[in-house]
Amino acid sequence: MEVIETNGPVVFTGDVGGVRIGPGNPVVPPCPPPDIQVEDWLQSIQLLRELPAEQLFLTHYGLVEDKTAHLDALEAVLKDWAEWMRPHAVTGTAPATIVPQFEEYVRGQLQQSGVEAAVLESYEKANPAFMSVAGLLRYWKKKGI
């Protein structure tokens, strides 16, 4: 058992706080189906910003002490991934075609942020790209795209 000391109130975020494998690494949004609703998620991120707690505790994984930077990055990546998926939803591209492309896209983002090879595998296990493809395609389909 690990005891984590905090400085004041902490919010346990659930998936809305994103996935971050270790302090200092980037945050990514878990987007599995069935009900990724980007606009609602953005509102939830805003609610987290407004709470008096300055620390977040992520389900995946651990304490975040840089709340503002974390939430800003999460919002940016969520919007980026949703927009990346939009043209595939419009053209009806098969998920089997999209998944390897999206895996490469995400891997590139993580590598650009300095994530080491061993940690890349942890990100894929914690937040598999195929699940985000399915969730974001469903999101756009429900929006009528």
Secondary structure, DSSP 8 states (H G I E B T S, - for coil): ------SS-EEE-GGGG-B-SSTTS--B----SS---HHHHHHHHHHHHHSS--EEEETBTEEES-HHHHHHHHHHHHHHHHHHHHHHHHHT--HHHHHHHHHHHHHHHHHHTT--HHHHHHHHHHS-HHHHHHHHHHHHHHTT-
